[in-house]
Amino acid sequence: MKPNLSVIARLLFSMLIFFFLSLNGKSQTPGIIIRDGNGAIPAAAYSSVLDPNQDGFTSVTASGFTTNDIGAAFSEIPYKTVPSIFPEPINDLRSGPDGRFSDISFAADGSGFYMYYDAVNNRMLYRLRISSIIKGSKGYSALLDTDGKFGNMGADADPTYQEQTTGINGNPGFEYEIVYETNFRIALYDINNSCGTSPNPVWTINLAANPGYAQTSIALSNGAGNIDFFYDWWVPLSAFTGTAGAITTSTKLRALATTVMAPKGGICGPKSDIYGNDNKYKTPQAQYEASILAQPIFTLNDLITVGTGIGPVCADAPVITSPSAASFSPSVASIGGTSTEANGTVITIFRNRAGIETTLTTTPAQILVSAGAWTATLTASQLSDADVVYARAQATGKSQCNKSNQKIVSSCNAGTAPAEPAVCFAKKGITVTRTNASYTVIFYLLNNFYDFLDLYCVKQNRSRLCCRATSMG
């Protein structure tokens, strides 16, 4: 019987790690750096970026992590947690062996993906919590949405949305992908326009010559029943030169991570574990969309040491049910709707006029969900034609970000339009009787009804219903 060489290789690699830890008298000490970016165990040198104090630990001190490994009080670099719509579990892989080198693990709070922005040196740093390490080459990816547009529905749909038609393609709206391709390089891919068959990176760094761009250390957690590892890597901010443009401190960001069963990106690559619970989604595309649309937008300034971090996941969007679209005029006195969030969730109603968002004042001042419903009275006339009205929910432990359905304010709608229909005729002698003295009857000489719509409705930017008659009042 021939020996299983892959099993032997894994055993030898595990023995090498154990020997290193024992030799250093730091047997499995959480925080110790065990591998540099070039794959050397022990690290041939420590990264001046990822281990600034050069003590060989990712913890604040060489004593290692003891009670926690997240935040400035524990981690040498104060990474910020990227929230997930569902806590990260073990054994939720789309491909690959459970509980091993591509399985994202979790801390006590369910997190496994972290980011940091070094504002002094303009660097973006990424960290993944992984269940084990392997000598072979894999991909560890951070995906970025940089334009606030995602998916293919609604006002914020991404114009470059690409449907998923195979097991590896599809891109619902990510612009950049930053990948730690172990044993090879760090690569930054421009994925803005489509997945393609082989996305070209706009920036790379060879890890053999530059091992300080990545490292691996031991985490405090043990999600799969054995020690977890931190995979850290970084890129300069100047590397973002793709079609989506540069990333600045004002860029609206959302982020997601995935592991890949080959040293390449997750977009167009063999995905293994997407950050969050893969078991809840049939396809990667569905998980991408649900995860990003549930994440609040953040900026680089939220990721600095004194930054507030990224907020918790978004509350479910409420629904405006009254008044109906047919009677949403500037004189609307009250607005109501429904919400799937818990009782006591706060609803805020907004008006968008010419691109400027304003909070509407209401009675009560704080609108609360009760038994799945909410309602409020506008304190004064605050609406005008063409205003867009929508609501957001603020639930306990969640961010206020997802918009409700939108209502467009119009004084010309089914509730205000005259009841008299348009009349088309081809002969003389027509008689028209007005039911309201304020109405004006207008006659047009047209070739067909569509000319009528084009010449009158479209030019006056009015609905077809309200083009049937004109009120002098």
Secondary structure, 3 states (H helix, E strand, C coil): CCCCHHHHHHHHHHHHHHHHHHHCCCCCCCCEEEEECCCCCCCCCCCCCCCCCCCCECECCCCCCCCCCCCCCCECCCCEECCCCCCCCCCCCCCCCCCCCCCECCCCCCCCEEEEEECCCCEEEEEEEECCCCCCCCEEEEEEECCCCCCCCCCCCCCCCECCCCCCCCECCCCEEEEEECCCEEEEEECCCCCCCCCCEEEEEECCCCHHHEEEEECCCCCCCCCCEEEEEEEEHHHCCCCCCCCCCCCCEEEEEEEECCCCCCCCCCEEEECCCHHHCCCHHHHHHHHHHCCCCECHHHHCCCCCCCCCCECCCCEEEECCHHHCCCCCCEEEEECCCCCCCEEEEEEEECCEEEECCEECCCEECECCEEEEEECCCCCCCCCEEEEEEECCCCECCCCCCCEECCCCCCCCCCCCCCCCCCCCCCCCCCCCCCEECCCCCCCCHHHHHHHHHHHHCCCCHHHHCEECC
